[in-house]
Amino acid sequence: MPDNEMDPAASTQMFRAFVAEDRPAAPGEPARRSTPPVLLIAGVVVAIIVVAAAVLIAVS
């Protein structure tokens, strides 16, 4: 399709914009996780402490 013709659905421009947005991370850049493992482990420890405290209060 020549560049001077109109694209009535604008699908070509939308596709080009999508491809331009979706660039992968650089090879030297590590992939970023949504939750670091340290925070996940800390959350589990806090949850265990809260449950243990609730059990101790309920038993007393």
All heavy atoms as TSV, in Angstrom:
chain	resi	resn	atom	element	x	y	z
A	1	MET	N	N	0.850	-1.170	0.000
A	1	MET	CA	C	0.000	0.000	0.000
A	1	MET	C	C	0.900	1.238	0.000
A	1	MET	O	O	1.711	1.399	0.902
A	1	MET	CB	C	-0.883	-0.016	1.258
A	1	MET	CG	C	-1.862	1.112	1.305
A	1	MET	SD	S	-3.233	0.739	2.378
A	1	MET	CE	C	-2.823	1.660	3.814
A	2	PRO	N	N	0.744	2.099	-0.984
A	2	PRO	CA	C	1.565	3.307	-1.028
A	2	PRO	C	C	1.271	4.230	0.153
A	2	PRO	O	O	0.193	4.225	0.719
A	2	PRO	CB	C	1.168	3.972	-2.339
A	2	PRO	CG	C	0.513	2.910	-3.147
A	2	PRO	CD	C	-0.062	1.940	-2.171
A	3	ASP	N	N	2.275	5.032	0.513
A	3	ASP	CA	C	2.121	5.920	1.664
A	3	ASP	C	C	1.116	7.040	1.432
A	3	ASP	O	O	0.568	7.575	2.390
A	3	ASP	CB	C	3.470	6.537	2.035
A	3	ASP	CG	C	4.402	5.510	2.651
A	3	ASP	OD1	O	3.886	4.499	3.173
A	3	ASP	OD2	O	5.628	5.720	2.611
A	4	ASN	N	N	0.853	7.395	0.186
A	4	ASN	CA	C	-0.040	8.519	-0.068
A	4	ASN	C	C	-1.512	8.134	-0.017
A	4	ASN	O	O	-2.366	8.993	-0.103
A	4	ASN	CB	C	0.304	9.198	-1.395
A	4	ASN	CG	C	0.183	8.249	-2.569
A	4	ASN	OD1	O	-0.123	7.077	-2.400
A	4	ASN	ND2	N	0.451	8.767	-3.762
A	5	GLU	N	N	-1.849	6.865	0.115
A	5	GLU	CA	C	-3.248	6.454	0.201
A	5	GLU	C	C	-3.725	6.518	1.647
A	5	GLU	O	O	-2.983	6.274	2.578
A	5	GLU	CB	C	-3.426	5.038	-0.332
A	5	GLU	CG	C	-3.290	4.953	-1.839
A	5	GLU	CD	C	-3.646	3.569	-2.346
A	5	GLU	OE1	O	-4.351	2.828	-1.642
A	5	GLU	OE2	O	-3.198	3.224	-3.445
A	6	MET	N	N	-5.006	6.829	1.806
A	6	MET	CA	C	-5.605	6.886	3.147
A	6	MET	C	C	-5.887	5.464	3.636
A	6	MET	O	O	-6.264	4.601	2.855
A	6	MET	CB	C	-6.925	7.671	3.097
A	6	MET	CG	C	-6.757	9.139	2.789
A	6	MET	SD	S	-6.111	10.044	4.183
A	6	MET	CE	C	-7.446	9.910	5.317
A	7	ASP	N	N	-5.717	5.250	4.904
A	7	ASP	CA	C	-6.062	3.976	5.525
A	7	ASP	C	C	-7.355	4.217	6.306
A	7	ASP	O	O	-7.326	4.735	7.419
A	7	ASP	CB	C	-4.936	3.525	6.460
A	7	ASP	CG	C	-5.166	2.138	7.028
A	7	ASP	OD1	O	-6.117	1.453	6.594
A	7	ASP	OD2	O	-4.399	1.747	7.922
A	8	PRO	N	N	-8.517	3.867	5.746
A	8	PRO	CA	C	-9.788	4.237	6.372
A	8	PRO	C	C	-9.958	3.666	7.791
A	8	PRO	O	O	-10.538	4.309	8.638
A	8	PRO	CB	C	-10.858	3.698	5.437
A	8	PRO	CG	C	-10.159	2.887	4.419
A	8	PRO	CD	C	-8.698	3.118	4.532
A	9	ALA	N	N	-9.422	2.504	8.063
A	9	ALA	CA	C	-9.575	1.914	9.390
A	9	ALA	C	C	-8.466	2.342	10.338
A	9	ALA	O	O	-8.537	2.095	11.531
A	9	ALA	CB	C	-9.603	0.392	9.283
A	10	ALA	N	N	-7.440	2.966	9.814
A	10	ALA	CA	C	-6.277	3.406	10.589
A	10	ALA	C	C	-5.592	2.233	11.278
A	10	ALA	O	O	-4.912	2.403	12.277
A	10	ALA	CB	C	-6.663	4.476	11.594
A	11	SER	N	N	-5.771	1.044	10.748
A	11	SER	CA	C	-5.171	-0.124	11.391
A	11	SER	C	C	-3.659	-0.140	11.230
A	11	SER	O	O	-2.943	-0.613	12.113
A	11	SER	CB	C	-5.774	-1.414	10.834
A	11	SER	OG	O	-5.541	-1.485	9.444
A	12	THR	N	N	-3.159	0.387	10.140
A	12	THR	CA	C	-1.713	0.398	9.929
A	12	THR	C	C	-1.032	1.292	10.960
A	12	THR	O	O	-0.042	0.897	11.579
A	12	THR	CB	C	-1.374	0.880	8.512
A	12	THR	OG1	O	-2.050	0.046	7.574
A	12	THR	CG2	C	0.111	0.838	8.263
A	13	GLN	N	N	-1.584	2.485	11.176
A	13	GLN	CA	C	-0.999	3.390	12.155
A	13	GLN	C	C	-1.107	2.812	13.567
A	13	GLN	O	O	-0.182	2.939	14.369
A	13	GLN	CB	C	-1.686	4.761	12.112
A	13	GLN	CG	C	-1.356	5.567	10.884
A	13	GLN	CD	C	-2.278	5.254	9.711
A	13	GLN	OE1	O	-3.147	4.386	9.811
A	13	GLN	NE2	N	-2.094	5.950	8.616
A	14	MET	N	N	-2.230	2.185	13.878
A	14	MET	CA	C	-2.412	1.596	15.210
A	14	MET	C	C	-1.417	0.455	15.418
A	14	MET	O	O	-0.838	0.313	16.492
A	14	MET	CB	C	-3.857	1.112	15.381
A	14	MET	CG	C	-4.843	2.252	15.499
A	14	MET	SD	S	-6.583	1.786	15.450
A	14	MET	CE	C	-6.670	0.402	16.515
A	15	PHE	N	N	-1.194	-0.352	14.384
A	15	PHE	CA	C	-0.239	-1.454	14.503
A	15	PHE	C	C	1.178	-0.930	14.677
A	15	PHE	O	O	1.927	-1.427	15.513
A	15	PHE	CB	C	-0.317	-2.372	13.272
A	15	PHE	CG	C	0.701	-3.465	13.303
A	15	PHE	CD1	C	0.563	-4.527	14.168
A	15	PHE	CD2	C	1.820	-3.423	12.471
A	15	PHE	CE1	C	1.512	-5.538	14.204
A	15	PHE	CE2	C	2.769	-4.421	12.506
A	15	PHE	CZ	C	2.613	-5.488	13.375
A	16	ARG	N	N	1.536	0.062	13.916
A	16	ARG	CA	C	2.881	0.643	14.052
A	16	ARG	C	C	3.090	1.237	15.440
A	16	ARG	O	O	4.164	1.108	16.028
A	16	ARG	CB	C	3.112	1.695	12.981
A	16	ARG	CG	C	3.313	1.099	11.614
A	16	ARG	CD	C	3.527	2.153	10.569
A	16	ARG	NE	N	3.705	1.550	9.249
A	16	ARG	CZ	C	3.615	2.203	8.112
A	16	ARG	NH1	N	3.362	3.498	8.114
A	16	ARG	NH2	N	3.785	1.579	6.968
A	17	ALA	N	N	2.074	1.887	15.990
A	17	ALA	CA	C	2.182	2.445	17.338
A	17	ALA	C	C	2.322	1.326	18.365
A	17	ALA	O	O	3.098	1.434	19.322
A	17	ALA	CB	C	0.955	3.300	17.649
A	18	PHE	N	N	1.602	0.224	18.187
A	18	PHE	CA	C	1.698	-0.915	19.096
A	18	PHE	C	C	3.099	-1.520	19.062
A	18	PHE	O	O	3.687	-1.806	20.105
A	18	PHE	CB	C	0.661	-1.968	18.716
A	18	PHE	CG	C	0.830	-3.272	19.448
A	18	PHE	CD1	C	0.464	-3.382	20.764
A	18	PHE	CD2	C	1.376	-4.379	18.812
A	18	PHE	CE1	C	0.630	-4.572	21.450
A	18	PHE	CE2	C	1.543	-5.568	19.481
A	18	PHE	CZ	C	1.160	-5.663	20.803
A	19	VAL	N	N	3.641	-1.694	17.885
A	19	VAL	CA	C	4.975	-2.275	17.753
A	19	VAL	C	C	6.017	-1.344	18.365
A	19	VAL	O	O	6.951	-1.791	19.032
A	19	VAL	CB	C	5.294	-2.565	16.269
A	19	VAL	CG1	C	6.750	-2.943	16.078
A	19	VAL	CG2	C	4.393	-3.681	15.758
A	20	ALA	N	N	5.863	-0.050	18.174
A	20	ALA	CA	C	6.823	0.906	18.721
A	20	ALA	C	C	6.776	0.930	20.243
A	20	ALA	O	O	7.797	1.111	20.899
A	20	ALA	CB	C	6.542	2.297	18.170
A	21	GLU	N	N	5.601	0.740	20.846
A	21	GLU	CA	C	5.456	0.734	22.312
A	21	GLU	C	C	6.027	-0.516	22.941
A	21	GLU	O	O	6.586	-0.468	24.024
A	21	GLU	CB	C	3.971	0.805	22.692
A	21	GLU	CG	C	3.408	2.176	22.730
A	21	GLU	CD	C	1.954	2.146	23.158
A	21	GLU	OE1	O	1.481	1.096	23.632
A	21	GLU	OE2	O	1.285	3.165	23.014
A	22	ASP	N	N	5.865	-1.648	22.317
A	22	ASP	CA	C	6.167	-2.948	22.923
A	22	ASP	C	C	7.615	-3.335	22.670
A	22	ASP	O	O	7.898	-4.335	22.039
A	22	ASP	CB	C	5.209	-3.998	22.360
A	22	ASP	CG	C	5.239	-5.269	23.171
A	22	ASP	OD1	O	5.519	-5.195	24.370
A	22	ASP	OD2	O	4.984	-6.342	22.589
A	23	ARG	N	N	8.545	-2.582	23.219
A	23	ARG	CA	C	9.965	-2.897	23.061
A	23	ARG	C	C	10.427	-3.705	24.258
A	23	ARG	O	O	10.163	-3.339	25.399
A	23	ARG	CB	C	10.778	-1.618	22.948
A	23	ARG	CG	C	10.320	-0.750	21.802
A	23	ARG	CD	C	11.495	-0.260	21.015
A	23	ARG	NE	N	11.003	0.607	19.943
A	23	ARG	CZ	C	11.157	0.313	18.679
A	23	ARG	NH1	N	11.750	-0.782	18.326
A	23	ARG	NH2	N	10.706	1.127	17.753
A	24	PRO	N	N	11.140	-4.810	24.025
A	24	PRO	CA	C	11.641	-5.608	25.156
A	24	PRO	C	C	12.763	-4.879	25.881
A	24	PRO	O	O	13.356	-3.940	25.363
A	24	PRO	CB	C	12.164	-6.882	24.489
A	24	PRO	CG	C	12.439	-6.479	23.078
A	24	PRO	CD	C	11.455	-5.385	22.740
A	25	ALA	N	N	13.039	-5.336	27.085
A	25	ALA	CA	C	14.113	-4.738	27.885
A	25	ALA	C	C	15.453	-4.991	27.202
A	25	ALA	O	O	15.625	-5.938	26.435
A	25	ALA	CB	C	14.109	-5.326	29.282
A	26	ALA	N	N	16.406	-4.151	27.501
A	26	ALA	CA	C	17.741	-4.305	26.933
A	26	ALA	C	C	18.363	-5.608	27.426
A	26	ALA	O	O	18.056	-6.065	28.527
A	26	ALA	CB	C	18.603	-3.116	27.332
A	27	PRO	N	N	19.227	-6.243	26.652
A	27	PRO	CA	C	19.810	-7.525	27.062
A	27	PRO	C	C	20.567	-7.459	28.387
A	27	PRO	O	O	20.536	-8.399	29.158
A	27	PRO	CB	C	20.764	-7.876	25.925
A	27	PRO	CG	C	20.350	-7.042	24.772
A	27	PRO	CD	C	19.652	-5.844	25.319
A	28	GLY	N	N	21.223	-6.348	28.693
A	28	GLY	CA	C	21.974	-6.233	29.936
A	28	GLY	C	C	21.097	-5.896	31.132
A	28	GLY	O	O	21.515	-5.993	32.270
A	29	GLU	N	N	19.849	-5.521	30.876
A	29	GLU	CA	C	18.949	-5.110	31.949
A	29	GLU	C	C	18.179	-6.326	32.471
A	29	GLU	O	O	17.543	-7.038	31.702
A	29	GLU	CB	C	17.974	-4.071	31.388
A	29	GLU	CG	C	17.074	-3.439	32.410
A	29	GLU	CD	C	16.204	-2.373	31.765
A	29	GLU	OE1	O	16.679	-1.677	30.862
A	29	GLU	OE2	O	15.051	-2.266	32.165
A	30	PRO	N	N	18.234	-6.600	33.777
A	30	PRO	CA	C	17.521	-7.767	34.304
A	30	PRO	C	C	16.010	-7.545	34.283
A	30	PRO	O	O	15.541	-6.408	34.350
A	30	PRO	CB	C	18.025	-7.869	35.748
A	30	PRO	CG	C	18.446	-6.488	36.095
A	30	PRO	CD	C	18.935	-5.871	34.808
A	31	ALA	N	N	15.283	-8.635	34.172
A	31	ALA	CA	C	13.827	-8.552	34.196
A	31	ALA	C	C	13.376	-8.163	35.599
A	31	ALA	O	O	13.891	-8.661	36.597
A	31	ALA	CB	C	13.220	-9.894	33.787
A	32	ARG	N	N	12.390	-7.288	35.678
A	32	ARG	CA	C	11.930	-6.802	36.968
A	32	ARG	C	C	10.725	-7.619	37.424
A	32	ARG	O	O	9.751	-7.779	36.698
A	32	ARG	CB	C	11.537	-5.336	36.834
A	32	ARG	CG	C	11.172	-4.710	38.132
A	32	ARG	CD	C	10.931	-3.224	37.961
A	32	ARG	NE	N	10.203	-2.764	39.122
A	32	ARG	CZ	C	9.327	-1.793	39.112
A	32	ARG	NH1	N	9.058	-1.183	38.004
A	32	ARG	NH2	N	8.702	-1.448	40.200
A	33	ARG	N	N	10.794	-8.123	38.649
A	33	ARG	CA	C	9.672	-8.886	39.200
A	33	ARG	C	C	8.691	-7.930	39.847
A	33	ARG	O	O	9.045	-6.862	40.290
A	33	ARG	CB	C	10.169	-9.872	40.251
A	33	ARG	CG	C	11.039	-10.955	39.671
A	33	ARG	CD	C	11.404	-11.935	40.751
A	33	ARG	NE	N	12.299	-12.948	40.218
A	33	ARG	CZ	C	12.827	-13.892	40.940
A	33	ARG	NH1	N	12.572	-13.960	42.230
A	33	ARG	NH2	N	13.613	-14.788	40.394
A	34	SER	N	N	7.439	-8.362	39.944
A	34	SER	CA	C	6.437	-7.494	40.541
A	34	SER	C	C	6.614	-7.411	42.053
A	34	SER	O	O	6.396	-6.380	42.652
A	34	SER	CB	C	5.035	-7.989	40.192
A	34	SER	OG	O	4.861	-9.304	40.671
A	35	THR	N	N	6.990	-8.507	42.711
A	35	THR	CA	C	7.203	-8.515	44.156
A	35	THR	C	C	8.554	-9.155	44.447
A	35	THR	O	O	8.759	-10.315	44.138
A	35	THR	CB	C	6.095	-9.325	44.859
A	35	THR	OG1	O	4.838	-8.807	44.474
A	35	THR	CG2	C	6.234	-9.238	46.356
A	36	PRO	N	N	9.444	-8.411	45.078
A	36	PRO	CA	C	10.733	-9.008	45.433
A	36	PRO	C	C	10.545	-10.130	46.451
A	36	PRO	O	O	9.648	-10.065	47.294
A	36	PRO	CB	C	11.509	-7.847	46.054
A	36	PRO	CG	C	10.823	-6.619	45.600
A	36	PRO	CD	C	9.395	-6.992	45.372
A	37	PRO	N	N	11.361	-11.162	46.391
A	37	PRO	CA	C	11.201	-12.295	47.297
A	37	PRO	C	C	11.362	-11.905	48.766
A	37	PRO	O	O	10.737	-12.509	49.631
A	37	PRO	CB	C	12.288	-13.274	46.885
A	37	PRO	CG	C	12.962	-12.707	45.710
A	37	PRO	CD	C	12.405	-11.368	45.419
A	38	VAL	N	N	12.164	-10.889	49.059
A	38	VAL	CA	C	12.361	-10.483	50.455
A	38	VAL	C	C	11.047	-9.968	51.035
A	38	VAL	O	O	10.684	-10.315	52.169
A	38	VAL	CB	C	13.464	-9.399	50.538
A	38	VAL	CG1	C	13.587	-8.853	51.936
A	38	VAL	CG2	C	14.786	-9.968	50.064
A	39	LEU	N	N	10.319	-9.176	50.263
A	39	LEU	CA	C	9.034	-8.665	50.751
A	39	LEU	C	C	8.017	-9.780	50.921
A	39	LEU	O	O	7.217	-9.760	51.852
A	39	LEU	CB	C	8.494	-7.602	49.796
A	39	LEU	CG	C	9.249	-6.283	49.756
A	39	LEU	CD1	C	8.614	-5.345	48.739
A	39	LEU	CD2	C	9.267	-5.634	51.118
A	40	LEU	N	N	8.040	-10.741	50.027
A	40	LEU	CA	C	7.119	-11.864	50.130
A	40	LEU	C	C	7.393	-12.674	51.388
A	40	LEU	O	O	6.464	-13.027	52.127
A	40	LEU	CB	C	7.251	-12.749	48.891
A	40	LEU	CG	C	6.284	-13.915	48.783
A	40	LEU	CD1	C	4.856	-13.408	48.692
A	40	LEU	CD2	C	6.620	-14.747	47.568
A	41	ILE	N	N	8.643	-12.960	51.668
A	41	ILE	CA	C	9.005	-13.720	52.861
A	41	ILE	C	C	8.649	-12.925	54.111
A	41	ILE	O	O	8.110	-13.481	55.079
A	41	ILE	CB	C	10.509	-14.076	52.826
A	41	ILE	CG1	C	10.766	-15.070	51.691
A	41	ILE	CG2	C	10.970	-14.643	54.157
A	41	ILE	CD1	C	12.228	-15.304	51.399
A	42	ALA	N	N	8.918	-11.630	54.118
A	42	ALA	CA	C	8.578	-10.790	55.272
A	42	ALA	C	C	7.072	-10.785	55.511
A	42	ALA	O	O	6.621	-10.843	56.661
A	42	ALA	CB	C	9.090	-9.372	55.061
A	43	GLY	N	N	6.293	-10.742	54.464
A	43	GLY	CA	C	4.832	-10.781	54.603
A	43	GLY	C	C	4.350	-12.082	55.205
A	43	GLY	O	O	3.444	-12.098	56.048
A	44	VAL	N	N	4.954	-13.190	54.790
A	44	VAL	CA	C	4.566	-14.497	55.351
A	44	VAL	C	C	4.927	-14.562	56.837
A	44	VAL	O	O	4.138	-15.043	57.649
A	44	VAL	CB	C	5.243	-15.640	54.553
A	44	VAL	CG1	C	5.070	-16.971	55.256
A	44	VAL	CG2	C	4.681	-15.703	53.144
A	45	VAL	N	N	6.101	-14.068	57.202
A	45	VAL	CA	C	6.524	-14.082	58.608
A	45	VAL	C	C	5.580	-13.230	59.452
A	45	VAL	O	O	5.164	-13.645	60.549
A	45	VAL	CB	C	7.988	-13.596	58.733
A	45	VAL	CG1	C	8.359	-13.349	60.187
A	45	VAL	CG2	C	8.931	-14.607	58.103
A	46	VAL	N	N	5.223	-12.051	58.966
A	46	VAL	CA	C	4.297	-11.185	59.696
A	46	VAL	C	C	2.939	-11.862	59.845
A	46	VAL	O	O	2.318	-11.807	60.923
A	46	VAL	CB	C	4.172	-9.816	58.991
A	46	VAL	CG1	C	3.021	-9.010	59.560
A	46	VAL	CG2	C	5.470	-9.044	59.110
A	47	ALA	N	N	2.465	-12.518	58.808
A	47	ALA	CA	C	1.174	-13.214	58.882
A	47	ALA	C	C	1.220	-14.330	59.925
A	47	ALA	O	O	0.266	-14.518	60.687
A	47	ALA	CB	C	0.801	-13.769	57.511
A	48	ILE	N	N	2.310	-15.076	59.985
A	48	ILE	CA	C	2.437	-16.153	60.970
A	48	ILE	C	C	2.439	-15.577	62.387
A	48	ILE	O	O	1.792	-16.124	63.290
A	48	ILE	CB	C	3.706	-16.983	60.697
A	48	ILE	CG1	C	3.529	-17.788	59.408
A	48	ILE	CG2	C	4.032	-17.895	61.880
A	48	ILE	CD1	C	4.785	-18.487	58.939
A	49	ILE	N	N	3.140	-14.470	62.593
A	49	ILE	CA	C	3.169	-13.840	63.912
A	49	ILE	C	C	1.780	-13.358	64.330
A	49	ILE	O	O	1.364	-13.540	65.468
A	49	ILE	CB	C	4.199	-12.686	63.924
A	49	ILE	CG1	C	5.613	-13.262	63.814
A	49	ILE	CG2	C	4.057	-11.835	65.173
A	49	ILE	CD1	C	6.680	-12.211	63.609
A	50	VAL	N	N	1.038	-12.767	63.398
A	50	VAL	CA	C	-0.306	-12.285	63.700
A	50	VAL	C	C	-1.225	-13.446	64.062
A	50	VAL	O	O	-1.997	-13.379	65.017
A	50	VAL	CB	C	-0.851	-11.465	62.529
A	50	VAL	CG1	C	-2.339	-11.199	62.675
A	50	VAL	CG2	C	-0.090	-10.167	62.376
A	51	VAL	N	N	-1.149	-14.529	63.319
A	51	VAL	CA	C	-1.993	-15.699	63.604
A	51	VAL	C	C	-1.603	-16.304	64.943
A	51	VAL	O	O	-2.482	-16.672	65.751
A	51	VAL	CB	C	-1.877	-16.743	62.461
A	51	VAL	CG1	C	-2.530	-18.048	62.848
A	51	VAL	CG2	C	-2.490	-16.191	61.184
A	52	ALA	N	N	-0.312	-16.399	65.238
A	52	ALA	CA	C	0.123	-16.946	66.516
A	52	ALA	C	C	-0.352	-16.068	67.664
A	52	ALA	O	O	-0.801	-16.581	68.715
A	52	ALA	CB	C	1.635	-17.076	66.533
A	53	ALA	N	N	-0.277	-14.758	67.517
A	53	ALA	CA	C	-0.759	-13.854	68.552
A	53	ALA	C	C	-2.263	-14.002	68.762
A	53	ALA	O	O	-2.745	-14.006	69.904
A	53	ALA	CB	C	-0.401	-12.415	68.192
A	54	ALA	N	N	-3.003	-14.152	67.679
A	54	ALA	CA	C	-4.463	-14.332	67.791
A	54	ALA	C	C	-4.785	-15.633	68.503
A	54	ALA	O	O	-5.710	-15.687	69.337
A	54	ALA	CB	C	-5.097	-14.292	66.397
A	55	VAL	N	N	-4.041	-16.680	68.233
A	55	VAL	CA	C	-4.274	-17.971	68.901
A	55	VAL	C	C	-3.950	-17.849	70.389
A	55	VAL	O	O	-4.690	-18.356	71.239
A	55	VAL	CB	C	-3.449	-19.085	68.224
A	55	VAL	CG1	C	-3.454	-20.355	69.057
A	55	VAL	CG2	C	-3.980	-19.365	66.831
A	56	LEU	N	N	-2.852	-17.195	70.722
A	56	LEU	CA	C	-2.492	-17.016	72.130
A	56	LEU	C	C	-3.539	-16.213	72.886
A	56	LEU	O	O	-3.875	-16.530	74.037
A	56	LEU	CB	C	-1.129	-16.344	72.250
A	56	LEU	CG	C	0.080	-17.219	71.935
A	56	LEU	CD1	C	1.357	-16.387	71.952
A	56	LEU	CD2	C	0.184	-18.367	72.934
A	57	ILE	N	N	-4.064	-15.176	72.257
A	57	ILE	CA	C	-5.112	-14.368	72.899
A	57	ILE	C	C	-6.393	-15.183	73.063
A	57	ILE	O	O	-7.060	-15.110	74.097
A	57	ILE	CB	C	-5.350	-13.082	72.085
A	57	ILE	CG1	C	-4.131	-12.169	72.206
A	57	ILE	CG2	C	-6.609	-12.359	72.568
A	57	ILE	CD1	C	-4.186	-10.964	71.287
A	58	ALA	N	N	-6.742	-15.992	72.067
A	58	ALA	CA	C	-7.959	-16.795	72.129
A	58	ALA	C	C	-7.852	-17.878	73.202
A	58	ALA	O	O	-8.840	-18.211	73.867
A	58	ALA	CB	C	-8.231	-17.422	70.778
A	59	VAL	N	N	-6.677	-18.442	73.387
A	59	VAL	CA	C	-6.481	-19.522	74.360
A	59	VAL	C	C	-6.461	-18.971	75.794
A	59	VAL	O	O	-6.926	-19.608	76.726
A	59	VAL	CB	C	-5.183	-20.299	74.046
A	59	VAL	CG1	C	-4.834	-21.269	75.161
A	59	VAL	CG2	C	-5.325	-21.017	72.723
A	60	SER	N	N	-5.952	-17.776	75.974
A	60	SER	CA	C	-5.815	-17.201	77.320
A	60	SER	C	C	-7.134	-16.949	77.980
A	60	SER	O	O	-8.090	-16.558	77.522
A	60	SER	CB	C	-5.039	-15.891	77.259
A	60	SER	OG	O	-3.734	-16.149	76.769
